[in-house]
C-alpha cells in the first residue's frame, strides 16, 4: 500500500540536511548527473551564506511519503526582480522530484499557494535563484553531461510540469555546440573575419584578452559594466554588490585569461566575453557526495583538470555589449578574437568544441550571430509560469540581516549600559568584564559567575537585556 503524501516546510536542521542531500538520492546511478561539492551546494541553499537571499523572501518545502522524501521545492519572492520589472512575480526553484505526478503537483501547488498568499500575481520557474544562476528545465539533450552552471534533470520533468495544474511554458532557452573544426571550415568564417577586421579599424574597436598580470583590474572592468549589458533582456535582474563580488571571486577560481575578451570603442570599455574550461567534466570524475571530504573531491577534480585533463570543451556563458555600443559589430569582433585565441591553444589543451548558451528564444540577433559559425542547437531548456489570484499586494521587503549582525548590533546598542556596570567595579573585575564583553559572550551571565563582584552589581547587570545566541536551522 502506497504511503500518503504530505508536503512540509523545512524548519529543522534535519529537514535542511534532507534538502541538501536529496539530489544524491534522486540521481544515484545516473551517468550524466554531475554532483556539486557538498559544502558549495549547502552554502547555495543557505539563507545566511548565499548573498542572493538578502533580497529574497521565501521558504523550502519537502514532499514526504511516510519517512521517505520524494521531492523538494523552494517558493520565494525576488524583490529586486519585482522592483526592476514593476511586477508582482513569485518564483519556484530547487525543484527535484521522483517520477510521481501526485508529488510534483503537490509541491507546485504548495509553492503557488504560498506565493499567492503573499500577494504574487504569478509564479515562474524553475529558477535557482535567478536567471544569473541555474534556471529552466532541460527538455532536449539528455545524453550529455551538463556544462558548468546549467541544470540537468530526468526526461520526465517537463512531462510533470506540462501536466501540473495551471502551469504553461513561457520561455525557451537554447544552448549551441560549436566545434572548432566546423567553425574554421565554415564558408562564412573567412568573410566574417575580413569584414570584422575592416569594421574594427573603421569604428576604432579594439579587442584583447585580459592580462594575467592585471586579472584583478580587468575583472573590475567586467564588474563595472556587467549590470548594464543585459538591461533589456527578458527576466534579467541586476546583481547586487555582494552578488557581483561573490561572482568575481568564483570566476577567479576557474578563469583562463586567454578566454576572457574585453572590447573597447575609442578607448572606452564597451563589452566583454567570457569562456571557461568546462569544470563539470573533471567534477564528474571526482563525484563529491555527503560523507566524502570536499578537500578530497577538490584534489581529484584538480587531478582530472590540470594533470590528467578530462576537459575537451569550453563554455561561453557570458557575453554582453553596453547599449550605446550595440549595432557597431562589437559582438563579431569578440567572437573573432576568441576563435583566434582558441586556434592557438585548443590542441595544446585538448579542447575540441564549445558550448554557447543559454540564449533566449526572443534574442534573434544573438541567434543569427552564432548560427554563422556552423553551430548546432543541441540543448533546450524551458521556463514555466502559472497565473495566481492574490487577495492583497506584496508587502514591501523588510531589511534582511543575518542573526550574527543582529547580535553585533544589539551589543553595540547596549554598550552604554554595560559600561555603567563596568565603571562601578574594581580594577580587576573591570578588566575581566571588559574582556568578556569584547569577546561577545553574555556579560550578565559572566558577571553572575564571579563571587568577588558585589551582589548589588550582579543584580544591576542581571536586569540588562542581552541577547543569547542560538543554533540555526538553515545551515
Secondary structure, DSSP 8 states (H G I E B T S, - for coil): ----EEEEE--SHHHHHHHHHHHHHHTTT-SS-----HHHHHHHH-TTT-GGGGGEEEEEEEEEETTEEEEEEEEEEEHHHHHHHT--EEEEEEEEE-S-HHHHHHHHHHHHHHHHTTT-SEEEE-EES-TTSEESEEEE--SS---TT-----TTHHHHHHTSTT-EEEEEEEEEEEEHHHHHH-HHHHHHHHHHHHHHHHHTEEEEE--GGGHHHHHHHHHHHHTTTTTTSTT-----HHHHHHHHHHHHHHEEEEEEEEEEETTEEEEEEEEEE-THHHHHHH---TTS-HHHHHHHHHIIIIIS----EEEEEEEEE-GGGTTSSHHHHHHHHHHHHHHHHHHHHT--EEEEEEEETT-HHHHHHHHTT--EEEEEEEEEEEE---SS----------HHHHHHHHHHHTHHHHHHHHHTS-HHHHHHHHHHHHTT--HHHHHHT-TTS-HHHHHHHHTS--------S--
